């Protein structure tokens, strides 16, 4: 029987199930034990499983991930929490040069069953380093797999699937959606697959993570005006499953890719390139992109102007229907770059 949970509660339940099913699973992170994490995702787990399995660590991301690498090499299945997205960079050397490479470096003899949980994205009114979207930096790193749940159902099942995997996985969690609720069903969707979240025949929206809810809202608004938009949730960012995207674009002929991260070299650029390669003769207009701007994430009182919203998405969709307008409405950049 399905149950209704928030994304945070679904992650908590998924981690609890993983701890119960395998004694080699350990959780590590700053304030995840006694406090239950700053977002309370791990609330109650240390009380029930003990401080040896739900470990409060020092404020040292490189040491946290480095210790997890050692545990994984010794047969454990560590799950590391990076408290905020912008805090991951001290651990970036460990992630890129150790976590992602050890399987290849050992000739396939050393597995790395390590999960790195990263609450990411904006929309919570936070200060600097608390609202980043660094997913493309991990997607471009060979040896890493990257998941981006957008619903409680996916959050519950994906975290368990990630823990059970023998590969290192970065789990990008949409922090501003933590308290949004939804149904958690009895069966997971297949891992490494995209999913059509709303059907439509006029244009395709391709997105993931926190922007799925925004794109669904845009599709609702468009439907009220007589235009049906199909919304495809990528769910897994590495490896990319573009088969549902290609099938959708070949039907609709128009596509807009949406994400929070900065436009230049964001994941949308890769998705747009692959759509161009596979759907060129089906496209009625250039691929549109609605993204964050090519600046540092702004102060909280200005973040609503940075984050893609329903109006920006619909404006870009409108531009794909205007055959006389060769340049799509949403530029996603700021003149001068680092404004």
C-alpha positions as a Markdown table, in Angstrom:
| # | Residue | x | y | z |
|---|---|---|---|---|
| 1 | Unk | 0.0 | 0.0 | 0.0 |
| 2 | Unk | 1.3 | 3.4 | -0.9 |
| 3 | Unk | 1.9 | 6.1 | 1.7 |
| 4 | Unk | 2.3 | 9.9 | 1.6 |
| 5 | Unk | 5.6 | 11.3 | 2.7 |
| 6 | Unk | 7.7 | 14.4 | 2.2 |
| 7 | Unk | 11.0 | 14.0 | 0.3 |
| 8 | Unk | 12.9 | 14.4 | 3.5 |
| 9 | Unk | 10.9 | 11.8 | 5.3 |
| 10 | Unk | 11.2 | 9.4 | 2.3 |
| 11 | Unk | 15.0 | 9.7 | 2.4 |
| 12 | Unk | 14.9 | 9.0 | 6.1 |
| 13 | Unk | 12.8 | 6.0 | 5.6 |
| 14 | Unk | 15.0 | 4.8 | 2.7 |
| 15 | Unk | 18.1 | 5.2 | 4.8 |
| 16 | Unk | 16.5 | 3.4 | 7.7 |
| 17 | Unk | 15.6 | 0.5 | 5.4 |
| 18 | Unk | 19.2 | 0.3 | 4.1 |
| 19 | Unk | 20.6 | 0.3 | 7.7 |
| 20 | Unk | 18.2 | -2.5 | 8.7 |
| 21 | Unk | 18.9 | -4.7 | 5.6 |
| 22 | Unk | 22.7 | -4.6 | 5.7 |
| 23 | Unk | 24.9 | -4.2 | 8.8 |
| 24 | Unk | 27.7 | -2.9 | 6.6 |
| 25 | Unk | 25.8 | 0.3 | 5.9 |
| 26 | Unk | 27.1 | 3.3 | 7.9 |
| 27 | Unk | 26.1 | 6.9 | 7.7 |
| 28 | Unk | 28.7 | 9.8 | 8.1 |
| 29 | Unk | 28.4 | 13.5 | 8.1 |
| 30 | Unk | 28.3 | 16.8 | 10.0 |
| 31 | Unk | 25.6 | 16.9 | 12.7 |
| 32 | Unk | 23.7 | 13.9 | 11.2 |
| 33 | Unk | 23.5 | 12.0 | 14.4 |
| 34 | Unk | 22.4 | 13.7 | 17.6 |
| 35 | Unk | 20.9 | 16.7 | 15.6 |
| 36 | Unk | 19.5 | 14.5 | 12.8 |
| 37 | Unk | 21.0 | 16.8 | 10.1 |
| 38 | Unk | 20.3 | 20.4 | 9.4 |
| 39 | Unk | 17.3 | 19.3 | 7.3 |
| 40 | Unk | 16.5 | 16.5 | 9.8 |
| 41 | Unk | 16.8 | 13.9 | 7.0 |
| 42 | Unk | 18.6 | 11.5 | 9.4 |
| 43 | Unk | 16.5 | 12.3 | 12.4 |
| 44 | Unk | 16.2 | 9.4 | 14.9 |
| 45 | Unk | 18.7 | 7.1 | 13.0 |
| 46 | Unk | 21.6 | 7.4 | 15.5 |
| 47 | Unk | 19.2 | 6.8 | 18.4 |
| 48 | Unk | 18.0 | 3.6 | 16.8 |
| 49 | Unk | 21.2 | 2.3 | 15.2 |
| 50 | Unk | 23.9 | 3.7 | 17.4 |
| 51 | Unk | 26.8 | 6.2 | 17.1 |
| 52 | Unk | 29.0 | 3.6 | 15.5 |
| 53 | Unk | 26.7 | 3.3 | 12.4 |
| 54 | Unk | 25.4 | 6.9 | 12.3 |
| 55 | Unk | 28.6 | 8.9 | 12.8 |
| 56 | Unk | 28.8 | 12.6 | 13.7 |
| 57 | Unk | 32.0 | 13.7 | 11.9 |
| 58 | Unk | 34.3 | 16.8 | 12.3 |
| 59 | Unk | 33.7 | 19.7 | 10.0 |
| 60 | Unk | 36.2 | 18.4 | 7.4 |
| 61 | Unk | 34.6 | 17.3 | 4.1 |
| 62 | Unk | 37.9 | 15.9 | 2.7 |
| 63 | Unk | 38.4 | 13.8 | 5.8 |
| 64 | Unk | 34.8 | 12.6 | 5.7 |
| 65 | Unk | 35.0 | 11.4 | 2.1 |
| 66 | Unk | 38.6 | 10.1 | 2.6 |
| 67 | Unk | 37.5 | 8.0 | 5.6 |
| 68 | Unk | 34.5 | 6.7 | 3.6 |
| 69 | Unk | 36.8 | 5.5 | 0.9 |
| 70 | Unk | 38.8 | 3.5 | 3.4 |
| 71 | Unk | 35.6 | 2.0 | 4.8 |
| 72 | Unk | 34.3 | 1.1 | 1.3 |
| 73 | Unk | 37.7 | -0.6 | 0.6 |
| 74 | Unk | 37.2 | -2.7 | 3.8 |
| 75 | Unk | 33.8 | -3.9 | 2.8 |
| 76 | Unk | 31.5 | -1.3 | 4.3 |
| 77 | Unk | 28.8 | 0.7 | 2.4 |
| 78 | Unk | 29.2 | 4.2 | 3.6 |
| 79 | Unk | 26.7 | 6.9 | 3.0 |
| 80 | Unk | 28.2 | 10.4 | 3.3 |
| 81 | Unk | 26.2 | 13.6 | 3.7 |
| 82 | Unk | 27.6 | 16.9 | 2.5 |
| 83 | Unk | 25.8 | 19.4 | 4.6 |
| 84 | Unk | 25.3 | 21.9 | 1.8 |
| 85 | Unk | 26.2 | 21.8 | -1.9 |
| 86 | Unk | 28.8 | 24.5 | -1.6 |
| 87 | Unk | 30.7 | 22.6 | 1.1 |
| 88 | Unk | 31.6 | 19.8 | -1.3 |
| 89 | Unk | 34.6 | 21.5 | -2.8 |
| 90 | Unk | 37.1 | 20.6 | 0.0 |
| 91 | Unk | 36.2 | 17.0 | -0.8 |
| 92 | Unk | 36.4 | 17.5 | -4.6 |
| 93 | Unk | 40.0 | 16.1 | -4.8 |
| 94 | Unk | 38.9 | 13.0 | -2.9 |
| 95 | Unk | 35.8 | 12.5 | -5.0 |
| 96 | Unk | 37.5 | 13.0 | -8.4 |
| 97 | Unk | 40.9 | 11.5 | -7.8 |
| 98 | Unk | 40.0 | 8.6 | -5.4 |
| 99 | Unk | 36.3 | 7.8 | -5.4 |
| 100 | Unk | 35.9 | 8.0 | -9.1 |
| 101 | Unk | 39.2 | 6.3 | -10.1 |
| 102 | Unk | 39.8 | 3.4 | -7.7 |
| 103 | Unk | 37.8 | 0.9 | -9.7 |
| 104 | Unk | 39.6 | 1.7 | -12.9 |
| 105 | Unk | 43.0 | 2.2 | -11.2 |
| 106 | Unk | 42.7 | -1.3 | -9.7 |
| 107 | Unk | 41.9 | -2.9 | -13.0 |
| 108 | Unk | 38.4 | -3.6 | -11.9 |
| 109 | Unk | 39.3 | -5.5 | -8.7 |
| 110 | Unk | 38.4 | -2.8 | -6.2 |
| 111 | Unk | 34.7 | -1.8 | -6.0 |
| 112 | Unk | 33.7 | 1.5 | -4.4 |
| 113 | Unk | 30.2 | 1.2 | -2.9 |
| 114 | Unk | 30.0 | 4.7 | -1.7 |
| 115 | Unk | 27.0 | 7.1 | -1.7 |
| 116 | Unk | 27.6 | 10.9 | -1.4 |
| 117 | Unk | 24.4 | 12.8 | -0.6 |
| 118 | Unk | 24.3 | 16.4 | -1.5 |
| 119 | Unk | 21.4 | 18.8 | -0.8 |
| 120 | Unk | 21.6 | 21.2 | -3.7 |
| 121 | Unk | 20.0 | 24.1 | -5.4 |
| 122 | Unk | 18.4 | 27.4 | -4.2 |
| 123 | Unk | 15.1 | 28.7 | -3.1 |
| 124 | Unk | 15.6 | 28.6 | 0.7 |
| 125 | Unk | 16.9 | 32.1 | 1.3 |
| 126 | Unk | 20.3 | 31.0 | 2.3 |
| 127 | Unk | 23.7 | 32.7 | 2.4 |
| 128 | Unk | 26.7 | 32.2 | 0.1 |
| 129 | Unk | 27.8 | 28.5 | -0.5 |
| 130 | Unk | 24.4 | 27.2 | 0.5 |
| 131 | Unk | 22.5 | 27.3 | -2.8 |
| 132 | Unk | 24.9 | 25.9 | -5.5 |
| 133 | Unk | 24.1 | 23.5 | -8.3 |
| 134 | Unk | 27.3 | 21.7 | -9.0 |
| 135 | Unk | 25.9 | 18.6 | -10.6 |
| 136 | Unk | 27.6 | 19.0 | -14.0 |
| 137 | Unk | 31.0 | 18.8 | -12.3 |
| 138 | Unk | 30.2 | 15.3 | -11.2 |
| 139 | Unk | 28.4 | 14.3 | -14.4 |
| 140 | Unk | 31.6 | 15.1 | -16.4 |
| 141 | Unk | 33.7 | 12.9 | -14.1 |
| 142 | Unk | 34.2 | 9.4 | -15.4 |
| 143 | Unk | 33.6 | 6.7 | -12.8 |
| 144 | Unk | 30.8 | 8.5 | -11.0 |
| 145 | Unk | 27.1 | 8.0 | -11.3 |
| 146 | Unk | 24.7 | 10.8 | -10.5 |
| 147 | Unk | 21.1 | 10.6 | -9.4 |
| 148 | Unk | 18.6 | 13.4 | -9.0 |
| 149 | Unk | 15.3 | 12.4 | -7.3 |
| 150 | Unk | 12.4 | 14.9 | -7.6 |
| 151 | Unk | 9.7 | 13.1 | -5.8 |
| 152 | Unk | 9.2 | 11.3 | -2.4 |
| 153 | Unk | 8.8 | 8.0 | -4.4 |
| 154 | Unk | 12.1 | 8.3 | -6.1 |
| 155 | Unk | 13.8 | 9.6 | -3.0 |
| 156 | Unk | 12.8 | 6.6 | -1.0 |
| 157 | Unk | 13.8 | 4.0 | -3.6 |
| 158 | Unk | 16.8 | 5.7 | -5.1 |
| 159 | Unk | 18.7 | 6.1 | -1.9 |
| 160 | Unk | 18.3 | 2.3 | -1.3 |
| 161 | Unk | 19.2 | 1.5 | -4.8 |
| 162 | Unk | 22.3 | 3.7 | -4.5 |
| 163 | Unk | 23.4 | 2.1 | -1.3 |
| 164 | Unk | 23.0 | -1.4 | -2.8 |
| 165 | Unk | 25.1 | -0.5 | -5.8 |
| 166 | Unk | 28.8 | -1.4 | -6.0 |
| 167 | Unk | 29.5 | 1.9 | -7.9 |
| 168 | Unk | 30.1 | 5.3 | -6.3 |
| 169 | Unk | 27.0 | 7.4 | -6.6 |
| 170 | Unk | 26.4 | 11.1 | -6.0 |
| 171 | Unk | 22.8 | 11.7 | -4.9 |
| 172 | Unk | 21.7 | 15.2 | -5.6 |
| 173 | Unk | 18.8 | 16.1 | -3.3 |
| 174 | Unk | 16.6 | 19.1 | -4.1 |
| 175 | Unk | 16.7 | 20.8 | -0.7 |
| 176 | Unk | 13.9 | 23.4 | -1.4 |
| 177 | Unk | 11.6 | 20.4 | -2.1 |
| 178 | Unk | 12.4 | 18.5 | 1.0 |
| 179 | Unk | 9.0 | 19.2 | 2.6 |
| 180 | Unk | 6.8 | 18.7 | -0.4 |
| 181 | Unk | 4.8 | 15.6 | -0.1 |
| 182 | Unk | 3.7 | 12.8 | -2.5 |
| 183 | Unk | 2.9 | 9.2 | -2.8 |
| 184 | Unk | 5.5 | 6.5 | -2.2 |
| 185 | Unk | 4.6 | 3.4 | -4.0 |
| 186 | Unk | 5.5 | -0.3 | -3.4 |
| 187 | Unk | 7.8 | -0.6 | -6.5 |
| 188 | Unk | 10.7 | 1.5 | -7.6 |
| 189 | Unk | 11.1 | 2.9 | -11.1 |
| 190 | Unk | 14.0 | 1.3 | -13.0 |
| 191 | Unk | 17.3 | 2.9 | -12.0 |
| 192 | Unk | 19.2 | 4.8 | -14.7 |
| 193 | Unk | 16.0 | 5.7 | -16.6 |
| 194 | Unk | 14.1 | 8.9 | -17.4 |
| 195 | Unk | 10.3 | 9.2 | -16.9 |
| 196 | Unk | 7.6 | 11.1 | -18.6 |
| 197 | Unk | 5.9 | 13.0 | -15.7 |
| 198 | Unk | 3.2 | 14.6 | -17.8 |
| 199 | Unk | 2.1 | 13.8 | -21.4 |
| 200 | Unk | 1.5 | 16.4 | -24.1 |
| 201 | Unk | 1.8 | 16.8 | -27.8 |
| 202 | Unk | 2.7 | 20.4 | -28.4 |
| 203 | Unk | 6.2 | 20.8 | -26.9 |
| 204 | Unk | 8.6 | 18.9 | -24.6 |
| 205 | Unk | 10.1 | 20.2 | -21.3 |
| 206 | Unk | 13.2 | 18.3 | -20.2 |
| 207 | Unk | 14.3 | 18.8 | -16.6 |
| 208 | Unk | 15.3 | 17.2 | -13.3 |
| 209 | Unk | 15.5 | 17.7 | -9.6 |
| 210 | Unk | 13.9 | 20.9 | -8.1 |
| 211 | Unk | 12.8 | 22.1 | -11.6 |
| 212 | Unk | 10.4 | 19.2 | -12.2 |
| 213 | Unk | 7.8 | 20.8 | -10.0 |
| 214 | Unk | 8.3 | 24.1 | -11.7 |
| 215 | Unk | 8.0 | 22.5 | -15.2 |
| 216 | Unk | 4.8 | 20.7 | -14.1 |
| 217 | Unk | 3.4 | 24.0 | -12.9 |
| 218 | Unk | 4.3 | 25.6 | -16.3 |
| 219 | Unk | 2.6 | 22.7 | -18.1 |
| 220 | Unk | -0.6 | 23.3 | -16.0 |
| 221 | Unk | -0.5 | 27.0 | -16.9 |
| 222 | Unk | 0.0 | 26.2 | -20.6 |
| 223 | Unk | -2.9 | 23.7 | -20.5 |
| 224 | Unk | -5.2 | 26.5 | -19.3 |
| 225 | Unk | -4.3 | 28.3 | -22.5 |
| 226 | Unk | -4.9 | 25.3 | -24.7 |
| 227 | Unk | -1.2 | 24.1 | -25.1 |
| 228 | Unk | -0.2 | 20.7 | -23.9 |
| 229 | Unk | 3.4 | 20.3 | -22.8 |
| 230 | Unk | 5.1 | 17.0 | -22.1 |
| 231 | Unk | 7.4 | 17.0 | -19.1 |
| 232 | Unk | 10.3 | 14.5 | -19.0 |
| 233 | Unk | 12.1 | 14.0 | -15.7 |
| 234 | Unk | 15.7 | 12.8 | -16.4 |
| 235 | Unk | 16.0 | 11.3 | -12.8 |
| 236 | Unk | 19.5 | 10.0 | -13.6 |
| 237 | Unk | 22.1 | 12.5 | -14.8 |
| 238 | Unk | 24.9 | 10.1 | -15.3 |
| 239 | Unk | 24.4 | 7.9 | -17.2 |
| 240 | Unk | 21.8 | 9.9 | -19.2 |
| 241 | Unk | 18.7 | 8.0 | -20.5 |
| 242 | Unk | 17.5 | 10.1 | -23.4 |
| 243 | Unk | 15.3 | 7.6 | -25.1 |
| 244 | Unk | 12.1 | 9.0 | -23.6 |
| 245 | Unk | 13.3 | 12.5 | -24.5 |
| 246 | Unk | 14.1 | 11.6 | -28.1 |
| 247 | Unk | 10.7 | 9.8 | -28.5 |
| 248 | Unk | 8.9 | 12.9 | -27.1 |
| 249 | Unk | 10.8 | 15.4 | -29.2 |
| 250 | Unk | 10.2 | 13.4 | -32.4 |
| 251 | Unk | 6.5 | 13.7 | -31.7 |
| 252 | Unk | 6.3 | 17.3 | -30.5 |
| 253 | Unk | 9.1 | 18.9 | -32.7 |
| 254 | Unk | 9.8 | 21.5 | -30.0 |
| 255 | Unk | 11.8 | 21.2 | -26.8 |
| 256 | Unk | 13.0 | 23.4 | -23.9 |
| 257 | Unk | 15.6 | 22.1 | -21.4 |
| 258 | Unk | 15.3 | 23.6 | -17.8 |
| 259 | Unk | 17.7 | 23.5 | -14.9 |
| 260 | Unk | 18.9 | 25.8 | -12.0 |
| 261 | Unk | 22.6 | 25.6 | -12.7 |
| 262 | Unk | 24.4 | 28.3 | -14.7 |
| 263 | Unk | 23.8 | 28.1 | -18.5 |
| 264 | Unk | 27.4 | 27.8 | -19.8 |
| 265 | Unk | 28.5 | 24.1 | -19.8 |
| 266 | Unk | 25.4 | 23.2 | -17.7 |
| 267 | Unk | 23.9 | 19.8 | -18.2 |
| 268 | Unk | 21.3 | 21.4 | -20.5 |
| 269 | Unk | 24.1 | 22.1 | -23.0 |
| 270 | Unk | 24.9 | 18.4 | -23.3 |
| 271 | Unk | 21.2 | 17.4 | -23.5 |
| 272 | Unk | 20.6 | 20.0 | -26.2 |
| 273 | Unk | 23.6 | 18.8 | -28.2 |
| 274 | Unk | 22.4 | 15.2 | -28.1 |
| 275 | Unk | 18.8 | 16.2 | -29.0 |
| 276 | Unk | 20.3 | 18.1 | -32.0 |
| 277 | Unk | 22.3 | 15.0 | -33.0 |
| 278 | Unk | 19.3 | 12.6 | -32.8 |
| 279 | Unk | 16.3 | 14.8 | -33.6 |
| 280 | Unk | 17.6 | 17.4 | -36.0 |
| 281 | Unk | 15.1 | 16.6 | -38.8 |
| 282 | Unk | 12.2 | 16.5 | -36.4 |
| 283 | Unk | 12.8 | 19.9 | -34.8 |
| 284 | Unk | 10.5 | 22.8 | -35.7 |
| 285 | Unk | 12.6 | 25.3 | -33.8 |
| 286 | Unk | 16.0 | 25.4 | -32.1 |
| 287 | Unk | 16.3 | 23.7 | -28.7 |
| 288 | Unk | 15.5 | 26.2 | -26.0 |
| 289 | Unk | 17.2 | 26.5 | -22.6 |
| 290 | Unk | 15.9 | 28.1 | -19.4 |
| 291 | Unk | 18.7 | 28.1 | -16.7 |
| 292 | Unk | 20.4 | 30.1 | -14.0 |
| 293 | Unk | 22.5 | 33.0 | -15.1 |
| 294 | Unk | 26.3 | 32.9 | -15.6 |
| 295 | Unk | 27.0 | 34.6 | -12.3 |
| 296 | Unk | 27.7 | 33.5 | -8.8 |
| 297 | Unk | 24.5 | 32.5 | -6.9 |
| 298 | Unk | 23.0 | 35.9 | -5.8 |
| 299 | Unk | 22.1 | 37.0 | -2.2 |
| 300 | Unk | 18.9 | 35.6 | -1.0 |
| 301 | Unk | 16.7 | 38.6 | -1.6 |
| 302 | Unk | 17.6 | 38.4 | -5.3 |
| 303 | Unk | 17.4 | 34.7 | -5.8 |
| 304 | Unk | 13.9 | 34.8 | -7.3 |
| 305 | Unk | 15.3 | 36.6 | -10.3 |
| 306 | Unk | 18.0 | 34.0 | -10.7 |
| 307 | Unk | 15.9 | 30.9 | -10.5 |
| 308 | Unk | 13.9 | 29.7 | -13.6 |
| 309 | Unk | 10.2 | 30.2 | -13.0 |
| 310 | Unk | 7.0 | 29.5 | -14.8 |
| 311 | Unk | 7.0 | 32.8 | -16.8 |
| 312 | Unk | 10.5 | 32.2 | -18.1 |
| 313 | Unk | 9.7 | 28.7 | -19.2 |
| 314 | Unk | 6.5 | 29.7 | -20.9 |
| 315 | Unk | 8.2 | 32.6 | -22.7 |
| 316 | Unk | 10.8 | 30.2 | -24.1 |
| 317 | Unk | 8.1 | 27.7 | -25.2 |
| 318 | Unk | 6.3 | 30.6 | -26.9 |
| 319 | Unk | 9.5 | 31.5 | -28.8 |
| 320 | Unk | 9.7 | 27.9 | -30.2 |
| 321 | Unk | 6.3 | 28.5 | -31.8 |
| 322 | Unk | 7.4 | 31.8 | -33.4 |
| 323 | Unk | 9.1 | 30.7 | -36.6 |
| 324 | Unk | 10.1 | 34.3 | -37.4 |
| 325 | Unk | 12.1 | 34.5 | -34.2 |
| 326 | Unk | 15.4 | 32.7 | -34.6 |
| 327 | Unk | 16.7 | 33.6 | -31.1 |
| 328 | Unk | 14.8 | 32.0 | -28.2 |
| 329 | Unk | 13.5 | 34.2 | -25.5 |
| 330 | Unk | 15.6 | 33.0 | -22.5 |
| 331 | Unk | 19.3 | 33.8 | -22.8 |
| 332 | Unk | 20.2 | 32.5 | -19.4 |
| 333 | Unk | 23.3 | 34.7 | -19.4 |
| 334 | Unk | 24.3 | 38.2 | -18.2 |
| 335 | Unk | 26.3 | 40.5 | -20.4 |
| 336 | Unk | 29.9 | 40.6 | -19.2 |
| 337 | Unk | 29.7 | 37.1 | -17.6 |
| 338 | Unk | 30.7 | 37.4 | -13.9 |
| 339 | Unk | 28.3 | 40.2 | -13.0 |
